[in-house]
Each structure stands twice: as C-alpha cells, then as structure tokens.
Amino acid sequence: MLSSSQRKYLKGLAHHLNPSVRVGKKGVEDSLIESVNSQLKAHELIKVKFVNWKEQKDSLSDHIAAETQSENIGQVGNVAIFYRANPDPEKRKILIP
C-alpha cells in the first residue's frame, strides 16, 4: 500500500504521460489485461483511458488493478493511473520517496 504522499508523487510523474491503453467497446478482456501487464512491466507507471464503459470506470479500474497486481493511483476524468514496481530492484525506473 502506498501513502497519500507517495500517490501524490506518482500522480505528478504521470501528469505528462499519454494513455498507453484504451478501454473500448469490448471492455476489460484478457487481451486488455495482457496489454496493461506488458505496459506496466515496461514502464511501471501508465494511464488507461476509458473510451467506452465510462459509467463503470471505478469498478473496472479496481478489477484491472486486482488482475494485474498493480496499484490504482487515481483517476482524472476518464483516465485511470496504475503503478506496479518492477520486481527486480536494479531495473526499477521510478524511485518512490
């Protein structure tokens, strides 16, 4: 679990990022979870944009976080921010204070 100050720090880092995954007509399927996993492995901090399913974005964000073992940092509009540290400490790109 991350503290509120750590979440705030990660939100600041995510500010300039563009959404790397989009939730479209098909919703949250295995292919979307795989895409989120690969993006988290490569970048650690990503944004997911809800193009469709906007009414269910809160529950879907929690589902994505649970399926990918990541942290749902927060939401801004229809964009959710996810973070998962690289399991190898030497390969981590983001050092959280």
C-alpha positions, 0 to 999 in steps of 0.5 A, a space after each residue: 500500500 502506498 501513502 497519500 504522499 507517495 500517490 501524490 508523487 506518482 500522480 505528478 510523474 504521470 501528469 505528462 504521460 499519454 494513455 498507453 491503453 484504451 478501454 473500448 467497446 469490448 471492455 476489460 478482456 484478457 487481451 486488455 489485461 495482457 496489454 496493461 501487464 506488458 505496459 506496466 512491466 515496461 514502464 511501471 507507471 501508465 494511464 488507461 483511458 476509458 473510451 467506452 464503459 465510462 459509467 463503470 470506470 471505478 469498478 473496472 479500474 479496481 478489477 484491472 488493478 486486482 488482475 494485474 497486481 498493480 496499484 490504482 493511483 487515481 483517476 482524472 476524468 476518464 483516465 485511470 493511473 496504475 503503478 506496479 514496481 518492477 520486481 527486480 530492484 536494479 531495473 526499477 525506473 521510478 524511485 518512490 520517496 
